[in-house]
């Protein structure tokens, strides 16, 4: 079992959370939506597994490279 870290691709703001920590998640499932450069960016799971942690909340501002979530695959 390996941890997969999901990072913010760009600075922005978290708009909506679609996943819940502790729940199973499939590869390609939407984790959250963030706004960056005035565009909505869906952040999806790069691997399937269990969402170990969700490190952000709606309305939070993030920087590029910040950890958004961790998935145990």
Backbone as ProteinMPNN parsed JSONL, in Angstrom:
{"seq_chain_A": "XXXXXXXXXXXXXXXXXXXXXXXXXXXXXXXXXXXXXXXXXXXXXXXXXXXXXXXXXXXXXXXXXXXXXXXXX", "coords_chain_A": {"N_chain_A": [[0.846, -1.185, 0.0], [0.635, 2.102, -0.958], [1.065, 5.608, -0.448], [-0.503, 8.097, -2.309], [0.006, 11.323, -3.208], [-2.009, 14.098, -3.787], [-1.64, 17.018, -5.423], [-2.027, 20.62, -5.582], [-2.39, 22.026, -8.776], [-1.951, 24.64, -9.451], [-1.887, 28.014, -8.093], [-4.799, 28.918, -6.254], [-8.327, 28.774, -5.394], [-10.325, 26.705, -3.358], [-13.339, 25.461, -4.444], [-15.511, 23.534, -4.338], [-16.054, 20.489, -2.558], [-15.985, 17.091, -3.362], [-15.494, 14.556, -2.454], [-14.987, 12.259, 0.325], [-13.067, 11.849, 3.216], [-11.691, 8.714, 4.165], [-13.349, 7.154, 2.678], [-13.858, 4.874, -0.129], [-12.311, 5.48, -3.322], [-12.304, 5.85, -6.828], [-10.033, 5.546, -9.633], [-9.788, 8.484, -11.466], [-12.094, 9.532, -10.366], [-13.826, 12.407, -9.219], [-12.376, 14.585, -6.909], [-12.369, 17.201, -5.922], [-13.284, 20.603, -6.775], [-11.454, 23.269, -7.968], [-10.717, 26.775, -8.281], [-8.722, 28.419, -10.53], [-6.817, 30.846, -12.13], [-9.145, 32.059, -13.043], [-10.639, 29.954, -13.968], [-12.531, 26.93, -13.607], [-11.199, 24.093, -12.21], [-11.314, 20.663, -12.305], [-10.257, 18.393, -9.866], [-9.02, 15.262, -9.924], [-8.874, 11.799, -8.861], [-5.746, 10.269, -9.146], [-5.202, 7.623, -8.872], [-6.863, 4.564, -7.863], [-8.323, 3.741, -4.683], [-8.348, 4.282, -1.18], [-9.491, 7.289, 0.188], [-7.373, 8.748, 2.137], [-6.827, 11.177, 3.48], [-8.244, 14.449, 3.399], [-7.101, 17.468, 2.769], [-7.948, 20.085, 2.617], [-10.484, 22.694, 2.689], [-13.682, 23.907, 1.527], [-13.533, 27.121, 0.085], [-11.008, 27.689, 0.927], [-7.762, 29.05, 0.259], [-5.13, 28.041, -1.844], [-1.718, 27.215, -2.682], [0.351, 26.517, -5.551], [1.387, 23.17, -5.653], [0.682, 22.615, -3.037], [-0.537, 20.153, -0.752], [-3.485, 18.559, -1.474], [-4.984, 16.247, -1.054], [-4.662, 12.848, 0.16], [-4.25, 9.622, -1.046], [-4.576, 6.224, -0.362], [-3.362, 3.536, -2.03]], "CA_chain_A": [[0.0, 0.0, 0.0], [1.435, 3.318, -1.081], [0.325, 6.863, -0.398], [-0.443, 8.956, -3.502], [-0.301, 12.694, -2.802], [-2.661, 14.899, -4.824], [-1.198, 18.389, -5.198], [-2.647, 21.701, -6.349], [-1.618, 22.284, -9.985], [-1.722, 26.083, -9.589], [-2.498, 28.743, -6.98], [-6.226, 29.132, -6.47], [-9.276, 28.681, -4.287], [-11.145, 25.496, -3.377], [-14.745, 25.838, -4.594], [-16.415, 22.477, -3.862], [-15.471, 19.187, -2.221], [-16.861, 16.023, -3.845], [-15.11, 13.275, -1.858], [-14.977, 12.241, 1.784], [-11.95, 11.079, 3.77], [-12.046, 7.41, 4.697], [-14.209, 6.445, 1.715], [-13.192, 4.4, -1.349], [-12.338, 6.39, -4.463], [-11.806, 5.203, -8.043], [-9.171, 6.339, -10.503], [-10.564, 9.402, -12.289], [-13.205, 10.124, -9.613], [-13.619, 13.798, -8.835], [-12.124, 14.829, -5.485], [-12.81, 18.565, -5.63], [-13.188, 21.599, -7.839], [-10.782, 24.492, -7.532], [-10.674, 27.866, -9.248], [-7.379, 28.946, -10.766], [-6.772, 31.65, -13.358], [-10.54, 32.33, -13.392], [-11.23, 28.752, -14.558], [-12.784, 25.855, -12.668], [-10.383, 22.918, -12.506], [-11.649, 19.466, -11.532], [-9.116, 17.624, -9.378], [-9.481, 13.873, -9.918], [-7.975, 10.811, -8.264], [-4.828, 9.677, -10.12], [-5.229, 6.171, -8.628], [-7.97, 4.112, -7.043], [-7.945, 3.331, -3.337], [-9.127, 4.92, -0.116], [-9.09, 8.666, 0.44], [-6.818, 8.746, 3.495], [-7.064, 12.499, 4.078], [-8.618, 15.583, 2.564], [-6.349, 18.469, 3.506], [-8.465, 21.425, 2.33], [-11.919, 22.914, 2.859], [-14.248, 24.854, 0.556], [-13.223, 28.509, 0.393], [-9.592, 27.812, 1.277], [-6.818, 29.433, -0.782], [-3.971, 27.143, -1.888], [-0.614, 27.538, -3.579], [0.778, 25.406, -6.404], [2.182, 22.188, -4.928], [0.086, 22.287, -1.738], [-1.195, 18.856, -0.704], [-4.941, 18.658, -1.388], [-5.524, 14.988, -0.546], [-3.76, 11.693, 0.126], [-4.975, 8.384, -1.362], [-3.852, 4.974, -0.136], [-3.724, 2.632, -3.125]], "C_chain_A": [[0.889, 1.245, 0.0], [0.528, 4.539, -1.022], [0.56, 7.645, -1.686], [-0.877, 10.346, -3.07], [-0.874, 13.444, -4.0], [-2.348, 16.357, -4.515], [-1.973, 19.384, -6.057], [-1.788, 21.994, -7.574], [-1.231, 23.756, -10.157], [-2.28, 26.772, -8.348], [-3.979, 28.964, -7.274], [-7.031, 28.969, -5.208], [-10.101, 27.407, -4.453], [-12.614, 25.927, -3.424], [-15.69, 24.81, -3.977], [-15.633, 21.209, -3.589], [-16.466, 18.105, -2.65], [-16.575, 14.672, -3.206], [-15.044, 13.411, -0.341], [-13.839, 11.349, 2.268], [-12.461, 9.777, 4.375], [-12.888, 6.562, 3.758], [-13.392, 5.952, 0.521], [-13.334, 5.438, -2.466], [-11.725, 5.664, -5.658], [-10.903, 6.128, -8.833], [-10.06, 7.19, -11.41], [-11.764, 10.012, -11.587], [-12.847, 11.542, -9.194], [-13.444, 13.91, -7.318], [-12.682, 16.196, -5.103], [-12.738, 19.411, -6.888], [-12.472, 22.804, -7.253], [-10.825, 25.519, -8.654], [-9.242, 28.371, -9.322], [-7.403, 29.676, -12.098], [-8.175, 31.876, -13.932], [-11.214, 31.166, -14.118], [-11.481, 27.737, -13.444], [-12.004, 24.625, -13.112], [-10.852, 21.736, -11.668], [-10.35, 18.762, -11.127], [-9.617, 16.197, -9.19], [-8.423, 12.96, -9.322], [-7.069, 10.209, -9.337], [-4.767, 8.152, -10.014], [-6.497, 5.834, -7.845], [-7.458, 3.683, -5.677], [-8.897, 3.909, -2.319], [-8.596, 6.324, 0.095], [-8.676, 8.768, 1.906], [-7.069, 10.077, 4.196], [-7.433, 13.504, 3.0], [-8.094, 16.795, 3.312], [-6.819, 19.901, 3.281], [-9.963, 21.48, 2.613], [-12.391, 23.911, 1.8], [-13.955, 26.279, 1.026], [-11.757, 28.752, 0.712], [-8.765, 28.202, 0.058], [-5.608, 28.51, -0.694], [-2.929, 27.673, -2.866], [-0.293, 26.309, -4.427], [1.662, 24.468, -5.582], [1.66, 21.851, -3.549], [-0.601, 20.924, -1.83], [-2.693, 19.056, -0.506], [-5.536, 17.422, -0.726], [-4.441, 13.925, -0.614], [-4.636, 10.457, -0.078], [-4.055, 7.206, -1.067], [-4.317, 4.0, -1.216], [-3.314, 1.203, -2.814]], "O_chain_A": [[1.769, 1.406, 0.846], [-0.614, 4.512, -1.481], [1.704, 7.831, -2.101], [-2.006, 10.53, -2.614], [-0.299, 13.429, -5.089], [-2.743, 16.873, -3.469], [-2.501, 19.038, -7.113], [-0.581, 22.193, -7.44], [-0.31, 24.083, -10.906], [-3.07, 26.172, -7.619], [-4.361, 29.173, -8.426], [-6.5, 29.019, -4.099], [-10.523, 27.073, -5.56], [-13.079, 26.665, -2.556], [-16.567, 25.163, -3.188], [-14.675, 20.89, -4.292], [-17.653, 18.194, -2.336], [-17.344, 13.73, -3.399], [-15.044, 14.515, 0.204], [-13.67, 10.228, 1.786], [-13.516, 9.738, 5.008], [-13.114, 5.38, 4.018], [-12.358, 6.534, 0.191], [-14.324, 6.165, -2.547], [-10.738, 4.944, -5.511], [-10.996, 7.35, -8.716], [-10.978, 6.673, -12.046], [-12.401, 10.913, -12.133], [-11.699, 11.831, -8.857], [-14.256, 13.398, -6.548], [-13.375, 16.338, -4.095], [-12.208, 18.993, -7.917], [-12.83, 23.299, -6.184], [-10.954, 25.171, -9.828], [-8.632, 28.706, -8.307], [-7.95, 29.172, -13.079], [-8.366, 31.882, -15.149], [-12.224, 31.349, -14.797], [-10.741, 27.687, -12.461], [-12.132, 24.173, -14.25], [-10.794, 21.796, -10.44], [-9.458, 18.565, -11.952], [-10.526, 15.949, -8.397], [-7.239, 13.295, -9.282], [-7.565, 9.691, -10.337], [-4.335, 7.474, -10.947], [-7.122, 6.708, -7.244], [-6.296, 3.304, -5.533], [-10.1, 4.016, -2.56], [-7.385, 6.528, 0.172], [-9.519, 8.861, 2.798], [-7.473, 10.109, 5.359], [-6.993, 13.415, 1.854], [-8.597, 17.118, 4.388], [-6.151, 20.839, 3.715], [-10.621, 20.45, 2.758], [-11.59, 24.665, 1.247], [-14.106, 26.602, 2.205], [-11.314, 29.9, 0.762], [-9.033, 27.738, -1.05], [-5.114, 28.228, 0.398], [-3.229, 28.471, -3.753], [-0.632, 25.187, -4.051], [2.579, 24.919, -4.895], [2.135, 20.897, -2.934], [-1.178, 20.583, -2.863], [-3.127, 19.639, 0.487], [-6.474, 17.524, 0.065], [-3.448, 14.061, -1.329], [-5.631, 10.265, 0.621], [-2.894, 7.197, -1.476], [-5.501, 3.678, -1.311], [-3.54, 0.305, -3.626]]}, "name": "protein", "num_of_chains": 1, "seq": "XXXXXXXXXXXXXXXXXXXXXXXXXXXXXXXXXXXXXXXXXXXXXXXXXXXXXXXXXXXXXXXXXXXXXXXXX"}
